Amino acid sequence: MPASRRRRAGEGLPLSALLSKALVAFTIECDNEFEHQMPHRTSHHGATGQGPWLVSIMMWWNCMRFVGETSVRAAELEELARTKTNLNGMARWGYVAVEAQGPRRDWMIRATAKGRKAREVWEPLPAAVEERWRKRFGKDDVAQLRLSLAEVVDQIPFTLPDCLPILGYGLFSRGRAQVRPAGPGTKPAASTLALPALLSQVLLAFAIQFERQSDLSLAITADVVRVLNAEGVRVRDLPVLGGISREAVSMAMGILEKGRLAVVEPDPAGSRAKVARLTASGREIQDRYPRLADTIEERWKARF
């Protein structure tokens, strides 16, 4: 794609949206390559050999790169990853074995044979995909992206995980990662981080700052409130419009209805579908989203 078209494609989007799109694209490419190389099972497409359940490379970032044949305590795993993992899922899906004795923080975790195979596949993927991006988008553009992200990461005054945290109820980023003041020697040089880690840390820092000034999470605001309107949008269309799962949409709509920011009602056109529409309070939140995102971006330009 020519540079002029690339600029038009991203024109007007908040910084958080640009970071998110790049990170999601990188993650999908890694996930596709893992699916090609790793024997796995899925609910819809059966099994390709005797592999574990297919999961995203996010589980490499927050779990498997710290787990090998030698057992690691659950508390140490969380300390190394600087965020929580889905430990029960990783055991159920066949990647780790857990010795669950005593408090959860003292559980001992080690990689299964399938988990060790997954580690071998995952480990080189970020560098391989980044090299593809250099060839596809231009090595100078990717180098400039890395440099810009690294300059911000080096100036963030606290430590962050190398991936986005697993979000809970409300889809808030705050409180889901270990965010600590960065003392001497507590942060690796940003230039040594993989591109998805740089994207994740900058996006997470943006989300945390956004949520300090918003009653709704950045995820709900950007992915659900943004695509609603006062006239009504079919609920079944929201996952595609927002780019998130049906489960996440269901959670978000429950929160919006509870806060009287949106209502769900029968389609006035007479179809069997349900439609969701913003209330007056919801439209105020929708209007505030781009203004707050722009304000944070302007502060960052001055600060970083």
Secondary structure, DSSP 4 states (H G I P E B T S, - for coil): --HHHHHHHHTT--HHHHHHHHHHHHHHHHHHHHHHHS-EEETTTEEESS--B---THHHHTTGGG--SS-EEHHHHHHHHTB---HHHHHHTTSEEEE--SSGGG-EEEE-HHHHHHHHHHTTHHHHHHHHHHHHH-HHHHHHHHHHHHHHHHH-SEE--SSPPPP-TT---TTSB--EE--TTSS--GGGS-HHHHHHHHHHHHHHHHHTS-SS-HHHHHHTGGG--SS-EEGGGHHHHHTS-HHHHHHHHHHHHHTTSEEEEE-TTS-S-EEEEE-HHHHHHHHHHHHHHHHHHHHHHHH-
